[in-house]
């Protein structure tokens, strides 16, 4: 591939500035927090891929099962000419959609959007090699900031998979859905993967596996802060916590300080104090019910058209159409 295949709207300097802003805001707050997107440096991405293969982690397998069963139906229903994927990563599961849309004879363009330029370059090169007749145009950007740079025209379907919608708190989630509706023309499509409310005995182990891979993934954000902001966190001094919140119906991932400590962040000119047992919130992963998600989509201007789950009812895939204003 060449640079003509990629539109770059953020670079490493932009990411560094965003990390500094988030760290300054979250680590000086009470209680402390960090956004989950900072897990995903190269090491974090490898760890997450390992998580998706763990026996406890059902979402990836369940979503793949739904896509395998319904991709042809989705292609026939939408007749999409342009497929846009948010937070595309390797676009592994998306190949099921690409194959179905190609077989249906409508797909001409694939537009993956991701914050990682290096990962997107690899993904675009692989997709271009495997689908030579497909026009592939990668967009390096953040889906909360750069939707305006996505292409217009044609019959578009936006795919937002993996349950990532659950990592947004309700207000930012509502803003994103509204922004997606503004992006789309009436009659265009949103394909949304969302994890479902279920027994905590199934949910919690998916975020606290027996091998400790998720714990290492959680602590990786501290390695990112050490490298990027010259912080002096001792990741080994933080214990991984995964907790189900039955009121908000979401999983919280936290890092609990095993002892009192002082952490310096020279790049921010900040010194952060942790009490023994103090927790840093690193991820919220909301789980959904059909009626609730349908109401959120409707509030944003989408009409829920189809709702599918895997055979065990663990994970949902919904297809919604942008309603007329």
N, C-alpha and C positions, 0 to 999 in steps of 0.2 A: 504494500500500500504506500501512498505518498501523502503529503500534507494536505492535498486537495480533498482527501477523504475524511478530513477531520476539521471541525469548527471548534476552536479553543476559546472559551470565554472565561476560563480561570486557569491560573498556573500555580506552581509551587509557592510563589510569594503570596498569592491570594490565599492559598490554604493556610500558610503560616500565620497570616494576619487574622484569619477566621479563628484558628486555634487559639491564638493569644487572646482574642476578644472573649471567646467562650470560657477559657480557663480563668481569666480575670473575673468574669461575672460569676461563674459557678463555684469556684473555690473560695471566694470571699462571701458567698451567700450563707444563709443559715436556714435550713440545712444545706450542706454542700451538694453540688450536682455537676455532671458533665454530660454533654450530648453523646449518644452512642455512635455517631458517625466517626468519632476519633479512635475507635477500635481498629479501623481498617487501614492500617499501613500494610506493607507487603507481608510482614509476619502475621498480622491479625487476619488478613485475608486467607492465608494458608490454614491458620487455626480454625477459621469459620468453615472452610471447606471440609476440614476433618470433623467438625461438629455435625455437619449435615449427613455424615455417614455413620454416626453413632446410633446404637439401637434405641436409645431414649429419645432421640430427636426426630419426632414424627413429621414436622411440617413439610420438609422438602419432599419426602416420599409421598405424603398424602397429596400435596399439590401436583406432583408429577402424575400421580394416578388420575387425578381429575383432568389434567391437560391431555393425557393419553386417551382418555375416554371421550373427551368432548372437543378436541381440536378441529375435527372435520365439521362438526356442527357449528362451531364458532366461525369457521371460514365461510360456510354456506350462509349463515345468518347475517354476517357483516359485509361480505364481499369487499373487505378492506383492500385498498390499493397501496396504502402506506401504513406500516406498523411502526409505532413509536414505543420504545421501552424505557421506562424510568428506572434509574439505578441498575443498569443492565448487568454489570459485572462481566462474567464470561458468556452470558446469554445462552447458557446450557439448556435449560428447560424451554427457552424461547424457540429452539429449533423445531420443537413439536408444532408450534404455530406457523413457523416459516414453511415447514413441509406441507402442512394442511392448506395454507393460503396459496402456496405455489401450485399444489395439485388442483386447487379450485380454479386457478387461472387468472386471479385478480391481482396478486401482489406484484408491485413493481419496485417499491422502496422500503428499506428498513433503516430506522433512525434510532440507534441506541444512545442514551444519555447517561453519563457517569462522571463522578468527580475525579476519578483517577485517569490521567492521560495515558500512563503507561499501560494500565489494564485495558483501556479502551482501544489503544493501538493494537494490542495483541488480539482482542476480540474481533475488531473490524477486519484485520488481516485474515483471521481464520474463517469468518463468515464469508468474506469476499472470495476466498479460495474455494469454499465448499458450495457457494451459490453464485457462480460466475455471471448469471443473467440478471442478478439482483443489484440494484443500485443501493449501496450502503454508505450512509453518511453519519459518522459519529459526531456527537456533540459533547464536549468536555464542559460540564457545568453542574450546578447544584439544582435539583428539581424544585427547591423552595425559592430559588432566585432567578433561574434562567429559562423558564418555560417560554418566554417571549421569543427566544431564538429558535424554537422548533419550527419546522416548515409548515406552511399553510397550503391549502389546496389538496384536491384529491379526496377520496373517501378514507378517512383516517381512523385508526383504532389505537388508543393508548393502552399499553399493558403495564400494570403496576403490580408486580408479583412478589411472592416470598413472604407475604404478611408484613411487609415494611410499613404499610399504612398504620399498623399498630404501634410503631415507635414514636408516633406523633401524639402529643397530648390533644385533648378535644379541640381547643381553640385553633392551634396550628393545623390540625387535621381538617377542620372546617374551611380554613383559608386555602389549603392546598386543593381540596375538592372544588371550591369556588373558582380558583385559578385555572384548574383543568377544564371546568365548564366554559370559562371565558376563552380558553384556547380553542375549543372545539366549536364547529358549526352545528346547528340543529341537525339531528339525525346521525351524527358521528358517535363513536363508541368508546367506552371505558371498560376494560377488562381488569378486574380487581381481585387479587388473592388476599384473603383475610382468614386468620386463624379464629377458631370458634371457642366459646366458653365450654369447658368440660370439667371432669373430675380433677381436682388439684393433684390427686395421686398420679395422674398422667401428665399434667401440665408441669409441675415443679421439677420432676426428674429431667425433663427436656432442657432445663436451664441449670441443672446441677448434676451432671452425669457422674457416674461412678469412677471413671478414669481421671476426672479432673481437667478435661480439656477446656470446658467452659470456664472454669476458674482461671486457667491460664489466659484464656481469651479476654476475660474481664480485666485481669491485672495488666494486660498488654497496653491499656490506655495510659498506665503510669510509665511504661517504657517509652511510649510516644512523647509524653510530657518531658521526660528526662532528656530525650534526644533533641527534641525540637525547641524546648524552652530552657534547656540546661538546668532543669529541676533536679533535686536530689532525693526523690522518693525511693524508699526501699520497698519494692513490690512484694518481697517475701513477708513483709510486716503487715500485709493486708489480707484478710480472709474473705473469700467469695461467699456472698449471700444471695440466694434466690428465694423470693417470698411472693406468695399469692395474696393479692388484695381483693377480698370478696366484695367490697363496696364498689370500687372502681372497675372491678373485673379486669385486672391486669396483673401481669408478672412484673415485679421490680427486681432488677439486679443491682446489688450494692457491693461496695468494698468496705469492710469493717476494719478499722485500725486495731491491731492487736495490743498496741501500747500507745502511750502518749508520745507525740513526736512533733518536731518542728521541721517544716519543709521549706526550702528556699527555692524561689523561681527568679533567678537573676534577670532573665529576659523581660519579666514583668515588673521587676523591682518590688516583689512581694515576698513576704514570709507568712506561711500558713501554719496555724497550729491545729493539731488533731488531738483530741482527748482519747484516752483508752476506751475502745468500744464505739467511738464515733463512726458514723457511716457516711459514705459518699455514694450518692445515687448515680449510676452510670447508664441505666437503661430502663425504660418502661416499655412493655410489650402488651398492648391492649388486646383482649379477645372479644369477639363480637357475637351477637345474636342477629338472626336475619331481620327481624323487625327494626331493631335499632340501626343497623347499617342501612337498611332501605330508607329510613327516616333521614339519616345523615346525607345520603345521596340525593334524596328529594329536596332537601333544604338547599343543596348546592346547585340544583337545576338538572338533575339526572333522573330518568325513569328506569327503575330496575326492570329488566326484560327477562333475564334468565338467572337461575340460582342453582348451582351444582355443588355437591360434596363428594368426597371419596366414600367408598362403601361403609367405612366405620363412622362417618360423620364427624371427622376430626377437623377438617379444613374446608373452606369454601372458595369457590370461584364464581364471581358474579359478572354478568354482562349487562351494562346499563347504556342507555342512549341519551345523548344530550337533548333535552326537551326544548321546544320553542320558548323564547322569552315572553 
